Amino acid sequence: MKRIFTILSVLVLSISALFAQTDTLAMWTFPTTSFSDTLPDFHNEMNVNSYVFAEGTSAILMKNGATTQAVQATDWQDGANTKSWQLKASTTAYGDLALSVKLTAGGSNPGPRDFKTQYKIGTSGTWTDVAGGSLTVMNDWTTGVLSNLDLPIECENVSELFVRFVMTSDTAQNGSIVVSSGTSKIDDVLITGTVLSSVNKVKNDYSLVVFPNPTKGIFYVESNENIESIKIYSLTGQLVFSKNASTNKEQINSNLTKGLYFVQTQDINKIVKITKLIVQ
């Protein structure tokens, strides 16, 4: 009987993986010359305020890109291990994350050649290398490309993920040393993932309790710390309920339709916690 149960469990997980839908969490193609394009031109509900920026360089400009426009910056000199392209996004309720990007370096003003991909969780996190995330950038849109790079499991189901493409040397794309006029561009940035529907994959925090669960209407959210905000997301990542709070136990009457949801709280220490909610 135990063997049959194990086989059935494997089959269920295999079928779930086969039919898992890959969703776009955030995508930047920089379609115009507007600086508002540093916000994603396609995103799910949680990534409406995600953005792309340059760290340690000049102010950005919108210039010609791989298809339409791209973001450009100069002042990459002496930037090894510090200067970078960065993006901020939310992966709440999502796993199996993949990242795509295109980088190019100037021709007459040769920009940095060597980059690597790193991530950190939250503003106080530690930058960590992503395996397979090295880039060699030339004066084209085909060399410095990452396509569906797998992001580590630590990046899954977090409210604030930072990814950066950081210089690893001061070498320019033509073999010289990068100077202040050297240019670098970024384009076609994409983060995708699949909804975390497996109980074992969702990073539940057991200091966060939702009860009764399942619920048919009114329920309570309780934490070991006073709660500042409560957000509820659908399985598709849509924000369906939001509330400011001030105590460690809050009553919710959200009139949610039947289904599975993710309850996310932020406490007074800015710690984000997530758990599941079933509405019957």
C-alpha positions in Angstrom: 0.0 0.0 0.0 2.9 2.4 0.9 4.5 1.7 -2.5 1.3 2.4 -4.3 0.8 5.7 -2.4 4.4 6.7 -3.3 3.8 6.0 -7.0 0.6 7.9 -7.0 2.3 10.9 -5.3 5.0 10.9 -7.9 2.5 10.7 -10.7 0.5 13.6 -9.2 3.6 15.8 -8.9 4.7 14.9 -12.4 1.3 15.8 -13.9 1.3 19.1 -11.9 4.7 20.0 -13.2 3.7 19.1 -16.8 0.7 21.4 -16.8 2.3 24.2 -14.7 1.8 27.5 -16.4 4.7 29.9 -16.7 3.7 33.5 -16.0 5.4 36.8 -16.6 6.1 38.5 -13.3 7.8 41.6 -14.9 9.1 42.5 -18.3 11.0 45.5 -19.6 11.3 46.2 -23.3 11.7 50.0 -23.0 9.3 50.8 -25.9 9.7 54.6 -25.8 12.1 57.2 -24.8 10.2 58.0 -21.6 12.0 57.4 -18.3 8.8 55.9 -17.0 9.9 52.8 -19.0 12.2 51.9 -16.2 8.9 50.5 -14.7 7.9 47.3 -16.4 5.7 47.5 -19.5 4.2 44.2 -18.5 3.8 42.9 -15.0 1.6 41.0 -12.6 -0.2 42.8 -9.8 2.7 42.6 -7.4 5.3 44.1 -9.8 3.5 47.4 -10.8 6.3 49.3 -9.0 9.2 47.2 -9.9 12.1 49.0 -11.7 15.4 48.8 -13.5 18.3 51.1 -12.6 22.1 51.6 -12.7 24.2 51.7 -9.5 27.3 53.8 -9.2 27.2 55.2 -12.8 26.0 58.3 -14.5 22.3 59.2 -14.8 20.5 56.9 -17.2 19.4 57.8 -20.8 17.0 56.1 -23.1 18.8 55.2 -26.3 18.4 52.8 -29.3 18.0 49.2 -28.2 17.7 45.7 -29.5 14.3 46.4 -31.0 13.0 49.7 -29.7 14.8 51.6 -26.9 17.2 50.6 -24.2 18.6 52.1 -20.9 22.1 53.5 -21.3 24.6 54.7 -18.7 28.3 55.9 -18.7 30.9 56.4 -15.9 31.7 52.7 -15.6 35.4 53.4 -14.9 36.9 51.7 -11.9 33.7 49.8 -11.4 34.8 46.2 -11.0 32.7 44.5 -8.3 30.7 47.6 -7.5 29.0 49.2 -10.5 26.0 47.4 -11.9 22.7 47.2 -13.6 20.0 46.3 -11.1 16.3 45.4 -11.0 13.9 45.1 -8.1 10.9 42.7 -8.3 8.5 40.7 -6.2 8.2 36.9 -6.5 5.5 36.4 -3.9 3.7 33.1 -4.5 6.0 32.1 -7.4 8.7 29.5 -7.9 10.6 28.0 -10.8 11.9 31.5 -11.6 13.8 32.3 -14.8 15.6 35.5 -15.8 16.4 36.8 -19.3 18.4 39.9 -20.2 20.5 41.6 -23.0 23.5 43.8 -22.4 25.6 45.6 -24.9 28.7 47.8 -24.8 29.5 50.9 -26.8 31.6 50.7 -29.9 33.2 54.1 -30.3 32.8 54.5 -26.5 33.6 51.0 -25.4 31.9 50.0 -22.2 32.5 47.1 -19.7 32.9 43.6 -21.1 32.6 41.3 -18.1 29.6 41.0 -15.8 28.1 38.4 -13.5 24.6 37.9 -12.1 23.9 38.2 -8.4 20.8 38.4 -6.2 19.9 39.5 -2.7 16.7 39.3 -0.7 15.5 42.7 0.6 17.6 45.8 1.0 19.6 44.3 3.8 20.4 41.0 2.1 23.8 39.8 0.9 24.7 39.7 -2.8 25.1 36.1 -3.9 26.3 34.8 -7.3 23.8 33.1 -9.6 25.2 29.9 -11.2 25.6 30.3 -14.9 25.1 34.0 -14.7 28.4 35.3 -16.2 28.1 37.6 -19.3 30.7 38.6 -21.8 29.4 41.7 -23.5 30.4 43.1 -26.9 29.1 45.8 -29.2 26.1 43.9 -30.3 22.8 42.5 -28.9 23.6 38.8 -29.3 26.7 38.2 -27.3 25.9 39.5 -23.8 22.6 37.5 -23.5 21.1 35.4 -20.7 18.0 33.4 -21.8 15.8 31.7 -19.1 18.6 31.6 -16.5 17.3 29.6 -13.5 17.2 31.7 -10.3 18.0 29.9 -7.0 15.2 28.6 -4.8 16.1 31.3 -2.3 14.6 33.8 -4.7 11.2 32.2 -4.7 8.2 33.6 -2.9 9.8 36.8 -1.6 8.3 40.2 -1.6 11.5 42.1 -2.5 14.1 40.5 -4.8 17.0 42.4 -6.1 19.0 41.2 -9.1 22.2 42.8 -10.4 24.5 42.4 -13.3 27.8 43.7 -11.8 31.1 44.4 -13.5 33.8 41.8 -12.7 36.7 43.6 -14.4 37.6 47.0 -15.7 38.2 45.7 -19.1 36.2 47.2 -22.0 34.7 45.3 -24.8 37.6 46.1 -27.1 40.2 45.0 -24.6 41.2 48.4 -23.3 40.4 49.8 -19.8 37.0 51.3 -19.3 37.0 55.1 -19.1 34.3 57.5 -18.0 32.8 57.9 -21.6 32.4 54.1 -22.0 28.7 53.1 -22.5 26.7 50.1 -21.4 23.0 49.4 -22.3 20.4 47.0 -20.9 17.3 45.7 -22.7 14.7 43.0 -22.9 14.6 42.1 -19.2 12.2 39.3 -18.2 11.4 37.4 -15.0 9.0 34.4 -15.3 7.8 31.8 -12.8 5.1 29.4 -11.9 2.6 29.6 -9.1 3.6 27.7 -6.0 0.8 25.3 -5.5 2.7 22.6 -3.6 2.4 22.9 0.2 6.1 21.7 0.5 7.3 24.5 -1.7 5.5 27.5 -0.2 7.6 29.1 2.5 5.1 29.2 5.3 6.0 31.0 8.5 4.5 29.2 11.4 4.6 32.4 13.6 1.9 33.6 11.2 -1.5 31.9 11.8 -4.8 32.3 9.9 -7.9 30.9 11.5 -10.4 29.4 10.9 -8.7 27.9 7.8 -10.5 26.9 5.7 -12.9 29.7 6.2 -16.4 30.6 4.8 -16.1 34.3 5.5 -14.7 36.1 8.5 -11.3 35.0 9.7 -8.3 36.2 11.8 -4.7 36.8 11.0 -2.4 36.5 14.0 1.4 36.9 14.3 4.0 36.9 17.1 4.7 40.6 16.4 2.4 43.6 15.7 1.3 43.6 12.1 1.7 46.7 9.9 0.0 45.5 6.7 -2.0 42.5 5.4 -2.2 41.7 1.7 -4.0 38.7 0.1 -3.1 37.4 -3.3 -4.9 35.1 -5.6 -3.1 32.1 -7.2 -2.6 34.2 -10.3 -0.7 36.8 -8.3 -3.5 39.4 -8.3 -3.8 41.5 -5.1 -7.4 41.0 -4.0 -7.3 42.5 -0.5 -5.1 45.0 1.4 -5.4 46.4 4.9 -3.2 48.5 7.2 -3.0 47.1 10.8 -1.5 47.9 14.2 -2.0 44.8 16.4 -0.8 41.2 16.3 -4.3 39.9 15.7 -6.6 41.3 13.0 -10.1 40.3 11.9 -10.6 40.1 8.2 -13.9 40.1 6.3 -12.8 40.3 2.7 -15.8 38.6 0.9 -13.4 36.5 -1.1 -14.7 33.9 -3.6 -14.0 30.2 -3.1 -10.4 29.3 -3.8 -6.8 29.2 -2.6 -5.1 32.4 -1.6 -1.8 33.6 -0.1 -1.9 35.9 2.9 1.2 38.1 3.3 1.9 40.3 6.3 4.6 42.8 7.2 5.3 43.3 10.8 6.7 46.3 12.8 10.2 44.9 12.2 9.6 44.9 8.4 9.6 41.1 8.3 7.4 39.7 5.6 5.6 36.4 6.3 3.3 34.3 4.0 0.9 31.5 4.6 -2.0 29.9 2.7 -5.7 30.5 3.1 -8.5 28.3 1.8 -11.9 30.0 1.3 -14.9 27.5 1.0 
